[in-house]
Amino acid sequence: MQKSIKRYFALFALPTVLAFTVMFIIPFVLGVYLSFTEFTTVTDAKWVGLSNYLKAFSNKEFLNALWFTVKFTVVSVLTINVFAFLLAMLLTRGKKGTNLFRTIFFMPNLIGGIVLGYIWQLIINGILIKFDVTLTSSANYGFWGLVVLMNWQLIGYMMIIYIAGIQNVSKDVIEAAMIDGSTRFGILRNVTIPLVMPSITICLFLSLSNSFKLFDQNLALTAGAPSKQTSMLALDIYNTFYGSVGWEGVGQAKAVVFFVLVALIALIQLVATRSKEVES
Amino acid sequence: MKVRKLWSLMLALTLVAGLAVGCGNKNEGSDTTNSGANSGTAPAKAGEIYFLNFKPEIAPVYEKIAKDYEAETGVKVKVVTAAAGTYETTLKAEIAKSDAPTIFQINGPVGYQNWKDYSLDLKDTKLYSYLSDQSLAVTNEGGVYGIPYVVEGYGIIYNDAIMKKYFELSDKAVSVSSMADVKNFDTLKAVVEDMTAKKDQLGIKGVFSSTSLAAGEQWRWQTHLANMPLYYEFKDNTEYDNTILAGLASNEVEFKYNPNFKNIFDLYINNSVTKGSLLGSKSVTDSMAEFALGQSAMVQNGNWGWSQINEVDGNVVKAEDIKFLPIYTGVAGEENQGLAIGTENYFSINSKVSPEKQQASIAFLEWLFSSDKGKAYVTNDLGFIAPFNTFNDNEKPADPLAKEVSNWMAKDGIVSVPWTFAAFPSEEFKNVFGDALLQYAQGNKTWDEVVTIFKDSWKAEKAK
C-alpha cells in the first residue's frame, strides 16, 4: 500500500498542484508584478517602480481603513473566541438537546457573507428606524453592526472546533485534578485550557485572518458608509482599484501591503500560541 | 491487485476528466453565447464578433437581434451582458482575454482616457457619418473614438393626475393653475410646500419620492443633480463654448451655484415620503415604486425610468399622466431651461482585435442603426431615441417619457442642459460627494462642509 501511494503520488497530487498553480501562484506573482506598474488591463502594463506604493501610503483613506480594520479585528477576535468557548463549554456537558443546539449555532456559518450582510442590514435598520436613524447615520453603528454580524457568523464554527478540543481532554486528568482538590475554575484554567491550546491556535488564526480580510460582509452591510468611515482594508482596495482612472496599480500595491500584513500578523500569532501548546 | 490498480487509475482519470469537463461547461454557460445554428453556409471570415452590453434591462433584445443578424448575414454575434454596476469590472477582465470584446462602450471623455489604448478611430466609418450631431461623439486630436447611440433625458417626473387634483383644490395657496405655469424654482417650491401641507387631501405620503442615498444608489444626486450647478458654472466660463470641455479643463471648481443645488436638494428631502435621517437605506427602486404606487407625486429620474414605473406591481400611474418637468434650481433665466439631455453610452471598437473583426463589428452597428430591421429593433424593442439621421420622425420610441423628451427638445426657446457630468473627474469623486450628501441629509454635516468636500474632492481627483 505504502509503495503504491508513493508511485501514484504525482498523479494524485497533479490536479491540486495544477489548480493551485493556475488559481493561486500565477495570479499572485502577476499581482505583485502589477503593483509596480500602471495598467488598465492585466495584459498591458507600464513599469512605474515604487510610485504606486508611495501613493498608497500617502492615501488618507488607506490609513483610516487600516485603523478601522485593526479596531474591528481586536474586538471581534476577542468576542468571537470568548463566546465560542463559553458555548463549547456549555454544550459539552451532555445536557439534553446538545446536538440540536450545536447544529443551530453552526448554521449561520453556512450562509454566504453577502446574504448575511443584507439580512443584518435589514434587521439593524428595522430596529434603528424606531429611533429615526439608519445604519449609515454614524460609523459606530456600522462598526458594532459588523462585530455582531461577524460574531453571529463565526461563533458556531469556532464552537465546533472548541468542542472537538474539549471532548479530547481525557476524563482521567480532570478526575485527578478534582481529587487533588482543584476548584472548577482551577480545572478550567490549569487543565482544560492548556489542553485545548491547539484548538485555540486554530480558532485565533481563523477568526483573526477572517476578520482582517473581511470583504463581503462589509460591502453588503455598510459599503463603507458614512463617507468610507466603515470601510475596511479589502473594501478600500476594491474601491481604489475601480474608483479612479489610472489607480488600478495603487489598488494592487495596497493589496500587496495587505497580504504582507495579514501574513505577518498570522505568523506571529501562530508562533505565539504554538509555544503555549502542551502534550497531555 | 492488478485489477484494483487499474480500477484506481481509471477512477482517478475519470475524476480529472470530470473536472475538465465541468470547467469547460461552466465557461460555455456563463457566456450566454448565441452559438445556435452556425450552419456551414457562411464562411464569415471574421469569425464572430463580441459585443459587451452595458444595459442588463435590454439584454434579451440584444440576443434576439444577434440571432437575426446571424441568420441574415452569417456573422455570429456574441452578446455578453455585464451585471448592473459592474461594466468597468467586467470589461477590464474580458478585454484581457484572447477572445476579447470587439464592441464595448465607454461613458464619455473620462472613460475614453481609461480605454484610449483600446479604442479604434471611427472617423471614416459610415456610423459616424450617420450622427445627426457629430459634436456628440467622443473625439481626441482629430480622431473619433466613441459614438453615442442613444440620447436620454432626465428631469423631474411628475404624476399629472395628482397635480390636477391639487390644482383643483379650492384652498390651494398658489396662484398658478397648471404644471405648464411652473417655470422656475420659486413657483415649484410654493406648489410643493403647499402640496405637503395638504398631502392627506391628495392621498400621498410625500410630494417627492425618497431621495435614495444608500451606497450605490446615489447617482441621481451626485451625478445627475450635480450636473445643474456645474453646467451653469462652466457656462460662465467664456473660454469654451461647450460646458463639457470647460469642465474637463477645470482642475478646480468654485461650485458657485451650490446654493441652487441646496435649494432643490432641500426641497426634495423636506417634502419627501421618507424622513431625511432614514434616506440612507433607500434605493432607486424604492423611490420609483413609491411613484408608481401613487405615494408620491414627483421623482427625479430619466426616461429609462419608464420601464421601472411600468413594471411595479399595483402600478396606479397611467402612461398619459407621466410628464417631465425640468429641474429648476433658482438660477436667473431658468424659465428657458429644458430637460438635461445627453448620453453616457458611446460605442467603441476594440483596436486590438484583428481588422476583419473590427470591420465586422462596425458593419453590425451600421446594420443595427440603418437597416429597416435594425431600426425597428432600436425603436420598438430597445426603446432608444437614437441620435442618427437614418431615423425618421416616425421612428421614435413610443413610451411616455421618451415622447416627453422629444417634446421638450422640440419646444421653441427652450435650451436643453447638456450632460456636463461627463466631465466629472472620476467615480470616486461622485461617491465622495454622494456620501457627503447622505451625511448632510442625516444632519451630521453642514452644507458648508459638503461644499468644501465637493471642491476638495474635485481637485484631488483631477490631480490623480
Interface residues (C-beta under 8 A of the other chain):
Chain A: S4 Y8 L11 F12 L14 P15 T40 T41 V42 T43 D44 Q121 N125 I129 D132 V133 T134 L135 T136 S137 S138 T222 A223 G224 A225 P226 S227 K228 N239 Y242 G243 S244 V245 G246 W247 E248
Chain B: K5 S8 L9 A12 L15 V16 L19 E88 T89 K92 I95 A96 V110 Q113 N114 W115 D117 Y118 L213 A214 A215 G216 K275 S277 L278 L279 G280 S281 P425 S426 E427 E428 N431 V432 D435 A436 L438 Q439 Q442 N444 E461 K464
